[in-house]
Amino acid sequence: MTLLNVTRVLPLVLFVGALPAQAMTAKECQTMQAELASQHKSLTASYEELKRMGEQADEVGDEFVAAKEESGLSPVAAERAEVLKAEFETLQNAVDDKNSELTERSRSFTQKRTSFQVSCGAYIK
């Protein structure tokens, strides 16, 4: 292929790649809508779980702060503070991981929902 032929084909390839997504059939839209509803329900449940995890981490964090203040009183109190510190850090890491996972899942869901709205716009009234 000569350089001239490549330059004639390249704009066509770029143009075709820029075309909007094809409209989906009504059946495909119904299927996608059901999948989105299921994903939304799952995300909602996961965010509730994240909220509970955060509350648990906060409670352990409060216990840790109180135990840390008492840690100078006895070796038992100091040991309890260390145990609570480790538990708090573990819970906080779990919350951070869950939050990151949900951020990515939410981003993916939003992209799918946008695609659904574009592709199935004729059926949404």
C-alpha positions in Angstrom: 0.0 0.0 0.0 1.4 3.4 -0.9 1.5 6.4 1.3 -1.3 7.9 -0.8 -3.6 4.9 -0.2 -2.9 5.0 3.5 -3.9 8.6 3.8 -7.1 7.9 1.9 -8.1 5.0 4.2 -7.1 6.5 7.5 -9.7 9.3 7.6 -12.4 6.7 6.8 -11.2 4.4 9.7 -11.2 7.4 12.1 -14.7 8.4 11.0 -16.1 4.9 11.4 -14.6 4.6 14.8 -16.3 7.9 15.8 -19.8 6.8 14.9 -22.3 6.6 17.8 -23.3 3.2 19.1 -26.0 1.5 17.1 -29.5 1.5 18.5 -30.4 -1.7 20.2 -33.5 -3.8 19.7 -36.3 -3.5 22.2 -35.4 -7.0 23.5 -31.8 -6.1 24.0 -32.8 -3.0 25.8 -35.1 -4.9 28.1 -32.3 -7.4 28.9 -29.8 -4.5 29.5 -32.4 -2.7 31.7 -32.8 -5.8 33.8 -29.0 -6.2 34.2 -28.7 -2.5 35.2 -31.5 -2.9 37.8 -29.7 -6.0 39.2 -26.4 -4.1 39.3 -28.0 -1.1 41.0 -29.5 -3.3 43.7 -26.1 -4.9 44.3 -24.4 -1.6 44.4 -27.0 -0.2 46.9 -26.5 -3.3 49.2 -22.7 -2.9 48.9 -22.8 0.8 49.9 -25.0 -0.2 52.9 -22.3 -2.8 53.8 -19.6 -0.1 53.4 -21.6 2.2 55.8 -21.8 -0.6 58.4 -18.1 -1.3 58.0 -17.3 2.4 58.5 -19.4 2.6 61.6 -17.7 -0.5 63.0 -14.3 1.0 62.3 -15.3 4.3 64.0 -16.5 2.4 67.1 -13.2 0.5 67.3 -11.3 3.7 66.7 -13.1 5.4 69.6 -12.3 2.4 71.8 -8.7 2.6 70.7 -8.5 6.3 71.6 -9.9 5.6 75.0 -7.7 2.6 75.6 -4.6 4.6 74.5 -5.4 7.3 77.1 -5.5 4.5 79.8 -2.5 2.6 78.4 -0.1 4.3 80.8 -2.0 3.0 83.8 -1.2 -0.7 83.5 0.4 -3.2 81.1 -3.0 -4.8 80.5 -4.4 -1.5 79.4 -1.4 -0.9 77.1 -1.9 -4.4 75.6 -5.6 -3.7 75.0 -4.7 -0.5 73.3 -2.3 -2.3 70.9 -4.9 -4.9 70.1 -7.5 -2.3 69.4 -5.0 -0.3 67.3 -4.4 -3.4 65.1 -8.1 -4.1 64.8 -8.8 -0.5 63.9 -6.1 -0.5 61.2 -7.4 -3.8 59.8 -11.0 -2.4 59.6 -9.8 0.9 58.1 -7.9 -1.0 55.4 -11.0 -3.1 54.7 -13.1 0.1 54.4 -10.6 1.7 52.1 -10.5 -1.5 49.9 -14.3 -1.7 49.8 -14.6 2.0 48.9 -12.1 1.6 46.1 -13.9 -1.4 44.7 -17.3 0.4 44.9 -15.9 3.5 43.2 -14.8 1.3 40.3 -18.1 -0.6 40.2 -20.0 2.7 40.3 -17.9 4.1 37.4 -18.6 1.0 35.3 -22.3 1.1 36.2 -22.5 4.8 35.2 -20.9 4.0 31.8 -23.2 1.1 31.2 -26.2 3.2 32.1 -25.1 6.1 29.8 -24.7 3.6 27.0 -28.1 2.2 27.7 -29.7 5.7 27.6 -28.0 6.4 24.3 -28.7 3.1 22.7 -32.2 2.6 24.0 -33.3 6.2 23.9 -36.1 5.4 21.4 -37.7 3.0 23.9 -37.4 5.3 27.0 -40.3 7.7 27.3 
